[in-house]
Amino acid sequence: MDMSWTRLRTTVFIAAVGWCWAAISLTAEPRPEWSRPVKPFRVAPGIYYVGTKGLSAYLIGSGRGAILLEGTTAENATLIERNIEVVGVPLKRVRLIVSDHAHYDHVGGIARIKRDTGAAFDASAGDAPALRSGMPRGDTEYEPTGFPPVEIDHVIHDGETVSVGDVSLTAHLTPGHTPGCTSWSTTVRDAGRSLHVLFLCSLTVVGNVLVGNRAYPTIATDYERTFAKLSTMQADIVLTSHPEMADVLEREARVRAGDANAFIDPAALQAIVATWKAHFEHELVRARRMVGVGDMH
């Protein structure tokens, strides 16, 4: 593969720096690329990208129904619905909606899409209060943006598998970015081989208060446990809720240029985890110094 571990880690590091400066975007007007349409495309058998240039949404479909992962912003709901139909799935065939974390740029459109499709919505217990209230939970260095509250039909637990037809997703609780941050995995068959796909929840800090977070006191410990958990996992394909974090759109361009295996990169997960773990540890040291705790490692 022409995208080496080193190249990907460099890409993620650059994105990490950009995220640090872009934390304010969670509170202000959406970034233009968040609502910029892109043509939906196939990632792997039964998995389609139906999001925008800056916000991912994935349709995992079968002949008997489909699962939508992410709803992006409330303003994008119509666009997401149109993209679902473009890939050949009627809206009423979307039977289940899930998300990876409760921030407005990922769950803002879910209430509308849930209403229009009649789909059930499953989410983790950690993010349930935020989803039901329409306001993220946890102390931050920015003013959080609310979103339309959404009714939860089923609370999922770590390791639980949800299914629609012959499609299944397994939940992996990876809290830190939010209390209920959830990564999802599935396996697809492609050209006679099994490919393990991980929809990775965000690992970024981006303005989260790491020390003295009264609304989320276990945040630092949760991040540490999440990094430890992910360090033992493997994936052939990694997909993220912000496409740039795993070069999703760039990989699709490589597919169009003739690289049929552009999305397959077994080194990607650990490259991403290593980069964001280092960034988290740097931010934790900085936060402890700011409050006079010091470096406790």
Helices and strands as residue ranges (DSSP letters): H 5-21, G 23-26, G 32-35, E 41-44, E 47-49, E 58-62, E 65-69, G 74-76, H 77-86, G 91-93, E 94-98, H 104-107, H 110-117, E 120-124, H 128-133, E 154-156, E 161-164, E 167-173, E 182-190, E 193-200, H 219-230, E 237-240, G 243-246, H 248-256, H 268-290
